Every structure is written in structure tokens, then in C-alpha cells.
Amino acid sequence: MDPLSEVLSLLKLRSYVSGGFDAAGDWAIRFGPHEGIKFHAVVAGSCWLSVEGELPVQVNAGECFLLSRGLPFSIASDLSLDPIHVSQVLPPNPSGRILSYNGGGDYLSIGGHFTLAEGQADLLLQVLPPLLHVRDQLGSATLRWCVERMRQELAEGQPGDFIVAQQLATIVLVQALRFYLSGRKAENPGWLFALADKRLCAAMAAMHATPGERWTLQTLARVAGMSRTAFAVTFKGTVGLSPIAYLTHWRMMQAADHLVSSRCSLAEIGSAVGYDSEKSFGAAFKRVMRCSPREYGRRQGGKGGPMLRSGPTSSSTHTGG
């Protein structure tokens, strides 16, 4: 599995399509704060998008936008209009289908959101800008096709239509991230931008595939096909962390996932991510996650996750990063 797929799987990404908005004439709709990542894909017409703290942008047919910081925003046919809250245009019992406003026909968009695993969502959200505008460009045929298929699923009312629409929304997110990587230079360092460099991506894929391996700077540089110094400098400049610091961070993300999705002991989880003792694993976990593994397990266990069990220490020869 490639690094981006690994991260999205770890974050328990779930997509939800809330429905479509079909409008005509003059209109302006305001949306409040939100969790996770909001998305809107414009099928026909165009709109002005205003996000708190950002300059307004025009979003045209075939384009979409992602909002990753939960900021209030509004969409409108004209920036001079005073927006009304979305609750004022929704029917009393919204069905999640396409909502018509002023008779519709001029503008159509599909909207929804993505949720991420609590406690680990920052792994993705911190490397995304508050507003990600994916413009119509060469190679975006897949995105346009997905959006059109979502529209058809919502309009036709076939069995299983929302499941299909949600899967299509996930493809829209991945396509948007791909365009973001290929279309602009990183304003701030982050792991996402390392995926655009085949050498760094190879090293990240190796760390993700076998986090319990006895990785060193030298062995990771060899995987990347670079000298030790060049690899260390390039990785730190692109990701914002040293290779070993990133490895430790990824190990703790994996461990956190094990703590809420398995019934393994702390020693077993620590061994799986490269630590030869429960003590060294606990110290590394607390340094990265700002709480002990047991505290994390109890906190998440109260939300429906499995509770930790105690068990014998595994005899591992791995060392922690």
C-alpha cells in the first residue's frame, strides 16, 4: 500500500454526501463551523466562495473545493449579497437529495464531508491549507466523471445510491490531493509533499510497511537511493521532521490505532512498532501523543474502543526510534 493510502486507512476516513444544491437567480448561503473536511463540487454554473480569513474565490463548473479547518464559509451567486444561513433553505426533513432553490437551473453543486479518526486527524489536516481549490485542468476528467456520477446517483434514487456516492466522494478527495501535490509548491513543509518525490516516497513507504524494522538513517537513505547527508537534508526540508522523528511519529500513530482496534497488550503493541520494552515504548508514546498508552486506551475505550489487556512482555530485539 502506498503512503497516502496508508495514512487515509489509518485515519479511518469516512465520506458522507449530504446532497446537491440546485439554484437560480440571486442567492447566497452561509454555513457554520464544521468537523473534518467539507467539500463542494460544482456541476453546473459557478459560485463565489468566501471562507473566514481567506480571499473570495470563484469556483466554476468542473471544479471543487475542500475546507479542512472547520471555518465558517458562504457560497453565493454575487459577493454583494447578504447570505442567509443554510438552515433557512433546508426543508424540515431533508432527504439528502438535490435541493432546489428559486426553481433551480443556473447553478448545481454536490456537497458533503469527510470524517477522520479522533485524535489523529491532525496528521492530514495540518498539511492542508484552510481552502483547497481544485481548478478545472488537464487530467481532471476523473474528478469531473466522479462528480457527474454523484449527481446521477442522487437524482435517480437507485438502491444503494448513497453508498455509491460516498465511494465516489472518496475518489474526489484523493484526486484533489493529487492535484494539490502536482499543481503547486508547498508553502509549508509536511509529509504530504514528500509523496511528490519518488525517492522520499520510497523511504516513507518502507517505514509505513515495516514500522518495527530496525531502521537507521543509513538504511533509509539506501532505500531512497540517496547519500545519507542528502537524504537527511532533503527529507527534513520537505517533511519538516528528520527521517527518524517521522518514523517515531508514524510508529506512535500505528500504536494508537492498535490501542483502540485490538486487544493486544502494551508489550505486544510496543514490539510491533519496534520497541524492545514496554517502558521504552511508553516513554516514546507519551513524548509524541502527550499521554501514556494506558491513558490513551482508557480515553478511547470510553468511546466504544476495546480496553487494553495486560500480558507478558514480548521478547523482541527491536529498538525504538
Disulfide bonds with the S-S distance in Angstrom:
none
